Amino acid sequence: MPSSSGTDVPRALARDRLGIPAVVFFVLSGVAPLTVAAGVVTTAYAVTGLTSVPAAFLAVAVVLGLFSVGYVAMARHITNAGAFYAFVSRGLGRPVGVGAAMVAVVAYNLLQVGLYGAFGPSTAGFMADKLGIHAPWWVWALAAWAIVTVLGLLRVDLNGKVLAVLLSIEIVVAVALAVSGLSHPAGGHVSFATLSPLKLTTSGIGAALVIAVLGFVGFEQSAVFAEEARNPGRTVRVATYFSLAMIALLYAGASWAMAVHNGDGQVASAAARQGPELLFTMGRGILPDAGRVLFLTSLFAAALAFHNAVWRYMYALGRESVLPAVLGRTGRNNVPKTASAAQSLVGLVFIAVFALAGWDPMVKLFFWVGTTGGFGILLLIALTSIAVIRFFARDRHGETAWHRVVAPGIAAVAVLIMLGLALDNYSTLLGVAPGSTSARVLPAIFGVAAIVGIAWALVLRSIRPEVYAAIGQGREPATSGGSATGTTPRGVDGSVRQHAR
C-alpha cells in the first residue's frame, strides 16, 4: 500500500518462514507441558480429591481431537493469522466473528499476563533458596517481561529456535520424572486403575474435566501461524494432531505416575500438601532441581508463545482496519511492532497494578487470571465447532461428512457440556466460596468483550461498509522471504478491493 511518501508500508507477515517443527514448538510452548504437569495436574488432584485425573486428560484429548478434525479441515480453506476470528466470521457471520476476535484478544492476553504471576514468585523463591538473592516477585516478573518484549520484536523463526531449545529439555525432564515415579511405585506394584474410563462416572468428575481442559489451552494455536508456514494446510494438520497427542500422553502419563508413586488412595491428599513438588519429588539425583529450573523456563516459554499469539490477532484485526490500522503494519522483520508493543504494554500494566496493590500474584494473577483466560479459549472452541458446521453447510469444499458435520458436531456438544460444567464449578476452579463476586465477574468479562465486538461490527457496517465487507477475509497474502510489500488486497473471489482507511 503506497504511503504518502511513495514508499511501501509493509502490512504482511513473512511467508515460508516456519516449518512443522517450529510451529509445534510454538504450540507446545504455549501449552507449557511442565507447568501443566507440575501445576494443573496437582491442582486437579488437590481441588477435586478424585483419582480419575489421568482418565479425565485422556477423555478431554478425545474431545479436542474431534474438534481438531473440523478445525484442521477449515484451516485447509482459510489461512489467516486470526484463526478463531476468521473461522467464526466465515462460518457465523461478521458481527459474531468480531465478537469472537475480542474474546480471543482478551483471553490470550489474560493467559499471557497471568504467567508473570507465577514466574515472579517462583523465581524469587528459587533464587532466595539456591543463590541467596532476595528480590520482590515483580522484579523477576519485569525481567521476564523485558526479555519477552525484546524477543517479540525479532524474527518469528528466531523465537521458534529459542522455544525449541527450552521445550526439548523441558519434555525430556518431564518424561524422566514420570518414568522415575513409575519405577518407584507405592506398595511395590504399578496400578492402572486411574486410567480406567469407568473412573469418569464418579461424582464430581465435572470439575476434573474442566481443569483438564484448561491444561490443553494453547494446542489450537497452530492455525494462527498458517500465514507464515510452509505448506500451511499440511503444517497446521500435522502440528495440531502431533501437539495434541504429545500433550495427552505427557499429561496422562505424569498424572498416572503421580498416582502410582504416591498410591491411588493418597495422591489427592499428597497433592494438597505438596503442590508442584508432587511432580519434582518423584525424581532422583539432579532431576528434582532440573525440574524446578525448567518449571521457570516453561513459564517463560509459554509467556513468549502467548505473546506471539496475541499480536497475531491484533495484527489480523489491524490489517483489516477493524482495530487501528497501525496494528496491522509490519516492520523490516515482518513483525507488527506496534501490535507486539501493545501486548507488552498490557503485561507491564498488569505487573505494575498487582505490585502496587500488593495483591497475591500466584493466586490472583496466575491462577485467577490464567484460569479465566483458559475459559475464554473454551468458549472460542465451542463457537468455532459450530462455525465449522455452518461454513461447510454452504459449500462442502470437497470435505467428507466426518470432517464437515459428524466430528465437529460431537465436539460442539461435548464442549458446550464442559462450558456448563465450568460455569457451575467456577468458584471451585478459583478456590473461592460459591456465589463469590469473582466467580461471577471474571467469566462475565467475555460476555462484555463479545457484545463490544458485535456492536462495533454493526457500527462498521453502517459507517465503513468497505471495512465491514473485508472482515475475516485477510487483506494481503503473506510475503515471500523476508520483504513485505504493499501488494493490492484481493477478495476470496479474486476481485480487487480498495484499502479501507
FENQUI-V890821 format. One line per field, one symbol per residue. ss: DSSP state (@ for helix, = for strand, . for the rest). phi: phi as a letter, one per 30 degrees, with the letter a starting at -180 (. if undefined). A space follows every 50 residues. Layout:
ss->???
phi->???
This chain:
ss->.=.....=.....==..=.@@@@@@@@@@@@.@@@@@@@@@@@@@@@@.. ..@@@@@@@@@@@@@@@@@@@@@@@.......@@@@@@@@@@.@@@@@@@ @@@@@@@@@@@@@@@@@@@@@@@@@@@@@@@.....@@@@@@@@@@@@@@ @....@@@@@@@@@@@@@@@@@@@@@@@@@@@...@@@....@@@.@@@@ @...@@@@@@@@@@@@..@@@@@@@@@@=..@@@@@@@@@@@@@@@@@@@ @@@@@@@@@@@@....@@@@@@@@..@@@@......@@@@@@@@@@@@@@ @@@@@@@@@@@@@@@@@@@.....@@@@........@@@@@@@@@@@@@@ @@@@@@@...@@@@@@@@@@@@@@@@@@@@@@@@@@@@@@@@@@...... @@@@@@@@@@@@@@@@@@@@@@@@.@@@@@......@@@@@@@@@@@@@@ @@@@@@@@@@@@@.@@@@@.........==.........=.....=.... .
phi->.dcddjcdcdbcdddiccceeddddddddddhedddddcdddddddddic cceeddddddddddddededddddddcbcadceeedddddccjdeddddd dddddddddddddddddcdedddedddddcciccadedddddddeddddd ddccedddeddddddddedededddddddddddbddiibdccddcddddd cddideddddddeddcejdddeddcddcddheeddddddddddddddedd dddddddddddcjedcdddddddciededddddbideedddddddddddd ddddddeddddddddddddcidcedddccccdcicddddddddddedddd dddddddiddddddddddddddddddddedddddeddeddddddadhidd deddbddddddeddddddddddddcdddddicdeideddcdeddeddddd ddddddddddddcbdddedceicicbddddiccccddddbddciddcddc c
